[in-house]
Amino acid sequence: MQIEDIKINLANRKEFLEDNKNKMFNKVAIFDVNGFGNINHYYGYDFGEKVLKIISLRLENRFLNSKIYYLGADNFAATSSAEISKDRFIQTIKSIVWYFGYSPIELEGYKVYIPLRAGVAINYPELLFSAEFALKQTKIVKHNLVIYDSEQHHICHPNSLSIEQDLYWEAQIIEAIRKDKFEIFVQSISNQFEKKYEVLVRMKNSKGEIISPYFFINRAKKINLYSEITKKVIQKSFEYFENKNIEFSINLSISDILEKDVVDFLIQKIYEFDIAHFLTIEITESEGIDNLEELISFIKIMKNLGTKIAIDDFGTGYSNFSYLVRLQADFIKLDGSIIQDLNRTKTAKAVVEAIVFFAKKVGIKTVAEFVSTKEIYETCKELEIDYFQGFWFDEPKNVKELKKEI
């Protein structure tokens, strides 16, 4: 029989939801084909459709005592009733994940590996909800299998409150993006000669309360909406600082810089507002710079446009002096945790002294973050740091308040 003649004769998503509603099973595994989009793009959609058919046959052949469903796109589900033991169900899933990971599909002269990720839930009142959450967790914990078993807490047991919190914040972020509920705040970066500002983002929740990025930034990254927030910040900050002749900085993560859509948007807005010579891009160094060549290319583009570059949180993560020269940074922002320890430990002071010494040698300006007391400020001046930022000078404020100062 030709592959073209094979149909995906599995129960569909509608049947799956109906069976779940009728409590037809007490165990469920939801499978996601990891990187299936790449197969479609590289080999073509017809090839991808054939691969899905083979996957459905493989699952049917190995799950002899379970019902298999095709949920659409690249998602499948396997369910089992109480008659089948939990251990047997889990063992089958582990075998499936291993088999797909090490046994390529051979099709039309190609060998294609099809790694699966699986989220499993056993004996939960909200079975589907827990299985979908388990599948999400596979990306976070970087493991191809996450099992939520109501009886085996040591395997993995989802906290209902944490699930509820994640869903709440996802809804808040989506609503904020859709209804444009992000606002820009600023904090000064100054010395005795000049003052500029760092742009910070805040979000309004459904009650109109201002929310710190601590609560939504990482969650936005998990649901792939972080780049939308970055674009909001670019648009709003450029609109505010247009024609004000004031230097300001915005933060970009490494993931932003590797996102073509974000970089294209940034370049477009730099041209539109003609603001490059007042703009500094702060790159969060602590995330790790694994894509150094791509980052260098981005920095060259920005510098050619006339922007400046700052390496944020220097002193943590992948800190080393060698790539600073390659990055051609204009500023180093010293990590706040080190600055706060300046007067507490000799080590912190020695680290800052070394960074400042190097920066002066290569012509890079330094900025001390988290300058929260007069004592810290005096020590920073003693160490000849160029700029200061922190609560000793001012707290982040809405740009609406800043209008009174400029």
ZAMARGU-4260 file (C-alpha; in steps of 0.2 Angstrom, whole numbers, plus 5000, padded with zeros to 4 digits):
<rodrens>
0) 5000/5000/5000 | 5007/5017/4995 | 5008/5031/5009 | 4996/5041/4999 | 4983/5028/5002
5) 4985/5028/5020 | 4972/5039/5030 | 4973/5046/5047 | 4959/5035/5054 | 4961/5040/5071
10) 4947/5048/5082 | 4948/5067/5080 | 4948/5081/5093 | 4930/5083/5094 | 4928/5064/5099
15) 4943/5067/5111 | 4934/5081/5120 | 4918/5071/5121 | 4926/5056/5128 | 4935/5067/5141
20) 4918/5075/5146 | 4911/5058/5148 | 4925/5052/5159 | 4930/5038/5147 | 4948/5038/5152
25) 4958/5042/5168 | 4975/5043/5160 | 4980/5054/5145 | 4996/5058/5136 | 4997/5072/5123
30) 5011/5071/5111 | 5019/5085/5101 | 5030/5082/5086 | 5045/5093/5091 | 5051/5104/5076
35) 5038/5098/5064 | 5037/5115/5056 | 5054/5113/5050 | 5049/5097/5041 | 5036/5106/5032
40) 5047/5120/5027 | 5062/5110/5022 | 5053/5095/5014 | 5037/5102/5009 | 5019/5100/5016
45) 5015/5085/5006 | 5030/5076/5013 | 5024/5082/5031 | 5007/5075/5028 | 5014/5058/5024
50) 5025/5059/5040 | 5009/5062/5050 | 5001/5047/5043 | 5016/5036/5047 | 5016/5044/5065
55) 4998/5039/5067 | 5002/5021/5062 | 5017/5020/5074 | 5006/5025/5088 | 4992/5013/5084
60) 5004/4999/5083 | 5012/5002/5100 | 4997/5008/5110 | 4988/4991/5108 | 4977/4994/5124
65) 4974/5013/5122 | 4963/5024/5111 | 4973/5036/5100 | 4967/5053/5094 | 4973/5065/5081
70) 4971/5082/5088 | 4976/5092/5073 | 4992/5100/5067 | 5006/5090/5075 | 4997/5084/5090
75) 4991/5067/5095 | 4984/5060/5111 | 4983/5042/5119 | 4971/5038/5133 | 4968/5023/5144
80) 4955/5018/5156 | 4957/5012/5174 | 4958/4994/5167 | 4975/4997/5161 | 4988/4999/5175
85) 4997/5016/5177 | 5014/5008/5176 | 5010/4999/5160 | 5003/5015/5152 | 5019/5025/5157
90) 5030/5012/5151 | 5022/5012/5134 | 5024/5031/5133 | 5042/5030/5138 | 5045/5017/5125
95) 5036/5027/5112 | 5046/5043/5115 | 5063/5033/5115 | 5057/5024/5099 | 5053/5040/5090
100) 5069/5048/5095 | 5081/5034/5089 | 5071/5027/5074 | 5070/5038/5059 | 5056/5038/5047
105) 5063/5033/5030 | 5053/5041/5016 | 5057/5046/4998 | 5075/5043/5001 | 5076/5053/5016
110) 5079/5048/5035 | 5069/5060/5046 | 5070/5059/5065 | 5054/5063/5073 | 5057/5067/5092
115) 5041/5068/5102 | 5037/5078/5118 | 5024/5071/5129 | 5013/5078/5143 | 5005/5065/5154
120) 4991/5067/5167 | 4985/5052/5178 | 4969/5052/5189 | 4966/5071/5190 | 4948/5078/5190
125) 4954/5091/5177 | 4963/5078/5166 | 4965/5087/5150 | 4969/5103/5158 | 4983/5094/5168
130) 4990/5085/5153 | 4991/5101/5142 | 5000/5110/5157 | 5012/5095/5158 | 5016/5097/5139
135) 5020/5115/5142 | 5032/5111/5156 | 5042/5100/5144 | 5049/5116/5136 | 5052/5124/5152
140) 5061/5110/5160 | 5069/5105/5144 | 5064/5087/5145 | 5054/5077/5132 | 5042/5069/5145
145) 5033/5077/5160 | 5021/5066/5170 | 5008/5073/5182 | 5002/5059/5194 | 4990/5063/5207
150) 4996/5049/5218 | 5015/5050/5215 | 5020/5067/5221 | 5039/5063/5219 | 5037/5061/5200
155) 5029/5077/5196 | 5013/5085/5204 | 5006/5101/5197 | 5001/5114/5210 | 4984/5119/5206
160) 4988/5137/5212 | 5003/5138/5201 | 4992/5133/5186 | 4979/5145/5190 | 4992/5159/5192
165) 5000/5155/5175 | 4983/5155/5166 | 4979/5171/5175 | 4995/5180/5169 | 4993/5173/5152
170) 4976/5181/5150 | 4982/5197/5157 | 4997/5198/5145 | 4986/5194/5130 | 4973/5207/5135
175) 4987/5220/5138 | 4994/5217/5121 | 4977/5217/5113 | 4971/5233/5122 | 4988/5242/5122
180) 4989/5242/5141 | 5008/5244/5142 | 5016/5260/5149 | 5034/5266/5149 | 5042/5272/5164
185) 5060/5280/5165 | 5074/5281/5177 | 5088/5293/5176 | 5106/5289/5172 | 5117/5304/5177
190) 5133/5312/5183 | 5136/5330/5188 | 5137/5335/5169 | 5122/5326/5161 | 5106/5316/5163
195) 5099/5303/5152 | 5085/5290/5155 | 5083/5271/5154 | 5066/5266/5148 | 5057/5253/5158
200) 5040/5244/5154 | 5025/5242/5166 | 5009/5234/5162 | 4991/5238/5168 | 4981/5224/5173
205) 4962/5222/5171 | 4959/5232/5187 | 4970/5246/5180 | 4984/5243/5193 | 5002/5246/5187
210) 5011/5229/5187 | 5030/5226/5188 | 5039/5217/5174 | 5044/5204/5188 | 5027/5197/5186
215) 5025/5196/5167 | 5041/5197/5157 | 5046/5178/5160 | 5028/5172/5157 | 5028/5182/5141
220) 5043/5174/5135 | 5036/5156/5139 | 5020/5160/5128 | 5031/5168/5114 | 5023/5186/5117
225) 5039/5194/5123 | 5043/5201/5106 | 5026/5210/5105 | 5030/5219/5122 | 5047/5224/5115
230) 5039/5232/5100 | 5027/5241/5111 | 5041/5248/5121 | 5050/5254/5105 | 5035/5262/5098
235) 5030/5271/5114 | 5048/5277/5119 | 5052/5283/5102 | 5035/5293/5101 | 5039/5301/5118
240) 5057/5306/5115 | 5055/5312/5097 | 5061/5330/5095 | 5066/5331/5114 | 5085/5330/5111
245) 5087/5319/5126 | 5097/5303/5126 | 5088/5287/5132 | 5090/5269/5132 | 5079/5254/5129
250) 5083/5236/5134 | 5084/5221/5121 | 5087/5203/5126 | 5097/5191/5116 | 5081/5183/5110
255) 5075/5200/5104 | 5091/5203/5094 | 5089/5185/5086 | 5071/5189/5081 | 5071/5196/5063
260) 5054/5203/5065 | 5059/5214/5081 | 5075/5220/5072 | 5066/5225/5056 | 5053/5234/5067
265) 5067/5243/5077 | 5076/5249/5061 | 5060/5255/5053 | 5056/5265/5069 | 5074/5272/5070
270) 5072/5279/5052 | 5054/5284/5055 | 5058/5295/5071 | 5076/5300/5066 | 5081/5296/5083
275) 5097/5285/5082 | 5109/5298/5089 | 5099/5299/5105 | 5097/5280/5107 | 5107/5268/5117
280) 5103/5249/5115 | 5105/5240/5132 | 5109/5221/5129 | 5106/5210/5144 | 5123/5202/5146
285) 5118/5190/5160 | 5107/5180/5147 | 5123/5172/5140 | 5130/5176/5123 | 5130/5160/5113
290) 5126/5168/5097 | 5141/5180/5096 | 5142/5182/5078 | 5124/5186/5076 | 5125/5199/5090
295) 5141/5207/5082 | 5131/5209/5066 | 5117/5217/5075 | 5128/5229/5084 | 5137/5234/5067
300) 5120/5238/5060 | 5115/5248/5075 | 5131/5258/5076 | 5130/5262/5057 | 5114/5270/5060
305) 5121/5280/5074 | 5115/5272/5090 | 5126/5267/5105 | 5127/5250/5114 | 5127/5246/5132
310) 5131/5229/5140 | 5119/5227/5154 | 5122/5218/5171 | 5140/5216/5167 | 5148/5205/5181
315) 5136/5191/5180 | 5133/5177/5168 | 5145/5175/5154 | 5155/5191/5159 | 5172/5191/5151
320) 5183/5206/5144 | 5188/5198/5128 | 5171/5200/5119 | 5168/5217/5125 | 5181/5223/5113
325) 5173/5213/5099 | 5156/5220/5103 | 5163/5238/5103 | 5151/5243/5117 | 5150/5261/5122
330) 5144/5258/5140 | 5146/5244/5153 | 5132/5244/5166 | 5139/5236/5181 | 5127/5223/5189
335) 5117/5230/5203 | 5121/5215/5215 | 5139/5219/5214 | 5136/5237/5217 | 5126/5234/5232
340) 5140/5224/5240 | 5153/5237/5236 | 5155/5242/5254 | 5151/5225/5261 | 5165/5214/5253
345) 5182/5216/5247 | 5178/5204/5232 | 5164/5215/5225 | 5175/5231/5226 | 5190/5222/5218
350) 5178/5216/5204 | 5172/5233/5201 | 5190/5240/5201 | 5195/5228/5188 | 5180/5231/5177
355) 5183/5250/5178 | 5201/5249/5175 | 5198/5239/5159 | 5184/5250/5153 | 5195/5266/5154
360) 5209/5257/5145 | 5198/5253/5130 | 5188/5269/5131 | 5171/5262/5137 | 5161/5272/5149
365) 5154/5263/5165 | 5137/5265/5174 | 5133/5259/5191 | 5116/5252/5194 | 5107/5250/5210
370) 5115/5265/5218 | 5103/5266/5233 | 5113/5275/5247 | 5125/5289/5249 | 5139/5277/5255
375) 5137/5267/5239 | 5137/5283/5228 | 5153/5289/5237 | 5162/5273/5234 | 5157/5273/5215
380) 5164/5291/5213 | 5180/5285/5222 | 5181/5271/5209 | 5179/5284/5195 | 5163/5276/5188
385) 5156/5288/5175 | 5137/5287/5177 | 5125/5282/5192 | 5108/5275/5192 | 5097/5270/5207
390) 5085/5275/5221 | 5098/5287/5229 | 5094/5298/5214 | 5076/5294/5209 | 5064/5279/5207
395) 5057/5274/5190 | 5042/5286/5186 | 5029/5286/5172 | 5034/5297/5157 | 5019/5308/5161
400) 5027/5314/5177 | 5044/5316/5168 | 5036/5330/5157 | 5036/5341/5172 | 5055/5340/5173
405) 5060/5343/5154
</rodrens>
